[in-house]
Amino acid sequence: MKILLNNKSLSNSLRPFKDIGFVPTMGGIHKGHLSLIKKSNQMCKKTIVSIFVNPKQFNNKEDLKKYPLNLNNDLSILRKSKKIDFIFLPHFDDIYENKKKSKIYINKKDKILCAKFRNGHFEGVLDVMNRLTKLIKPKKIFMGQKDFQQFYLVKRYLKNRYKSIVIPCKTIRDKNKVALSSRNQLLKRSELIIASKLSRKVFELKKEIKKQRNIKKFLIIKKNEIQKILKIKIEYLELRNITNLEISETLNRSKIFVAYYINRIRLIDNF
């Protein structure tokens, strides 16, 4: 495992290789990230993992300050996996060496789900993914489906700009059905129990939806019920089609998307 600390080292190290799998992360490495690395190893000859907390995708400065980054712990976990060829640890100026202001905009029809509540977030995500892809030139990029809207927008944005293919990877959950996330590290045990209860309730909703004539109304009612029972704030609870993210009235090719706060920690999931 070779650690690359700047663009020059990155370019020199990757130049001989054409079949590179790329796993972009912001640190807080967990089993979900390791599953992406495993997928990359299965499909590509070389795997590179980046750890870069991108300040431009945080619409809340406090959220950026609280983000759970422990580089030494992350490197320890990645070393133990023994299946990574390169780790890229860029500085801000490595990624944003081109000082030109990004001209990336989210269409009005895409200002749904997280984009509706996190102004500028996905513009920042697309900007950094564009820059990382240009630097690394991977054959494949591996992204988890827990952040489904992120995967959807990144795949669409990069599709006609690079030869890189964005590969979706399944959401990894703990034994209590909670989707693994770096932000879970900020939760107390009692708060993880609440997250588990929410996950189980949404899995149950998915079964109940089959009997509903008006799914949108049904989910609004259930959203209010769950908020009261678990004493949490839910930003959205919606059924959307996975091919275009439009509101859906059928489970066919659709997922239930949810974003919620436990105290001040924002979590997302889809089922």
N, C-alpha and C positions, 0 to 999 in steps of 0.2 A: 504494500500500500504506500503510494507516494503522495506526499502532501504538497500541493501547489499553492503558492502564496501570492502570485501576481500573474498578470496577463502574459508576460514573456515566458515564464516557466510553463504556463498552461499551453501556449502555442508550441513551444519546443517539444514538450512531452507528448502532445496529442498528434503532432504532425504525421508520424508514421502509420497512424491507425485510421481506418475508414469505418469500421463497424463498432461504433461507440454508443453505449446506452447511457443516458443521462437521467439522474434522479435529483431534481432540485429540492432543497429543503431550507428551512429557516432555523434548523437546529431543533433541540428538544427531541432528539432521536428516540423513537419507540418501535415496537414490533410492526407497526404499519409501514414505517419507512423501510424496515428490514425486508418486508414482503415485496416492496418495490425493487429493492436491490436484487432479491432472489429472482424476480421476473426478468430483470435486465440481464442477469447472468445466463438465464435460460435462452434468451433471444439474441444476445450480442456477445461479441468476443471480448470487449473491454467495457468496464463500468466506471463511470465517474459520478461522485456525489458532491454537490455544492452545499455549503452552509453559509448563508448570507441573509441576515435580517434586513429586509429592504424597507427603509423608513418611508419611502414614497407610497407604500400601499397601506399605511396606517392613517386612518382618518381621525384618530384620537391619540394625542400625545401620551396620555396616561396608559393607554393600551400598549404602546410601544415600550414604555418604561417597564411595564410589568411582564413583558414577553419572557417566557422561561428559557433563557439561553445559558447553558453551562457547557462551554466548549470542551473543557477537559473531560467531562463525563461523556459527551457525544463522541469524542475521539476514542475513548476507551471502549465504548460499545461497538463502534465501527471496526476497531482493530480486532476485537474478539470475533467478529463475523468472518474475518479472513477471506472475504469474497469481493473486495473492492480494490480496483487497480489504482484509482486516483481520487483524492479529496481536494476540492477547490475551495480555498478560504480567502476570497477576494476582499479587498478594502473597498470602501465606497468609491474612491477615485478609479479603481480598476473597472468597475461596472459603469460608472458615469463619467468616463474620461471625455466623452463627447458632451460638452456642456449645453448643447442646444436643448431648448425646452421641448419636451415630448408633445407631439401633435396627435396623440391617441385620444379618441373620444368614444364614449359608450352611447350607442343609439338609444333614442327615447324608449323604443320597444323593449330594450334590454335592461332598462332601469326597473327591474323586478327583483324579488327575493333579496339577497344581500346588497345588490347594487342600489336598491331603493333606500336602504338604511345606512349604507356606508359610502357616502359621497367621495368619489375619487379613488376608492379602493381598487377597483378592477382596472382603472386606467394605470395605476401604479403596478399592478400585477402584470398586465400586458406589456408595459414598458420594460420591466426587468426581465421578463421571459424572452422578449425580443432581443434584448442585449446579451443575455446569457446564451441564447441559441446561436447568435451571430459569432460569439467568441468560441464556443465549444464545437459547433457544427456536428451535433450528434446525429446518428442514423435514426435513433428512437429516443423519445422522452417518455418517462414513466410517471404517471400522476394518479393519485388515489381518487376514488369516487365519492369519498365523504364530502369533499369540496367540489360537488358536481358542477355547480355553476362556473366555478373557476376552470375546471377541466373543459367544459363546454366552450367557454369564451376563448381560452388559450388555444385549443385545437382549431377553432374557426379562424382565429387571427393569424396563426402561424402557417396554416394550410397552404396558402398561395404565395407565401414569402420565402419558405425554405423547403428543402427536401425532407426535413425531419418529420417523422410520424409520431403523433402523440398517442400513447397507448394507455387506455383506462385500466386501472387495477382495482380489484374489489376492496370494499371497506373491511378493515380488520376490527373486531370487537373483543372486549374482555368477556369474562365468564358471566357478567351481569348485563350483557347486551349493549354496553356503552361503547360507542365508536371511539377508537383510540385517537387521541389528539394531544398535541404538545400542551395545549391549554389545560388539559386534565390535571397536569402537575400543579396547577394553582388551586385546585379544589381540595377541601377537607374531606375526610372520610364520609361525614354526614352528607356533604354536598354531592359526592359521587353516588350515594344511595338515591338521592333525588333524581340525578341524571338517569340512573338505572330504571327508576319508576316511570320516568317520562318515556324512555325507549320502549319499555314493555307496553305502555298504554298506546303508543303510536303503532306498534306491531299489531295490537288488538284492533285498532281503528281500521287498519288495512283489511282485516277480515270483515268488519262491519260495513265497510263502504260498498261491498257487493250488493247489499240489500237496499241501498239508498237511491232515491230518485233525484234528489237535489244534493249533490255531493258538496258543493260550495257552501251551502247553508249549513249542512251537517257538520262540516269542519269548523265553521265559525262558532257553532254551539259548543263543540267539543273543546275548542281552543279556550273558551271562557271557563268551561268546567275544569279543565286540567290546571289552568292558572290558579283557580281558587283552591283546588285540592292540594296542589304541591307548593302553593305560595311562591310562584315564580312569575316572571314576565316573559310572555311569548310574543315575539315580533311578528312571526308569520307561521301559519300552518296551512299548507296548500297542496293540492294535487296538481302536478304539472307533467306534461308530455316530455319524455326525455330526448326526443329528436329536435324539438324547437322551443322547449320550456314554456309553451303556452298552457293556460289553465285547461285542465282536462276534466271530462265528465265520465271517464272510464278508466279502469285500472290497466287496460291494455297499453303497454309501452309507456307507463306512467309511474311516477314515484310521489310519495308524500314528502314534502320538504318542510323542515322546521328550523327556526332559529329562536333561541331563548337565553335568558339571563338567569344564572344562579348567583345571587348577590350581584357583583359587578363583572362577573366572568361570562362572556358571550360564547355560546356553543352552537354549532350547527350540525345537522344530520339529514339523512334522507333514507327512506325505507321502501 
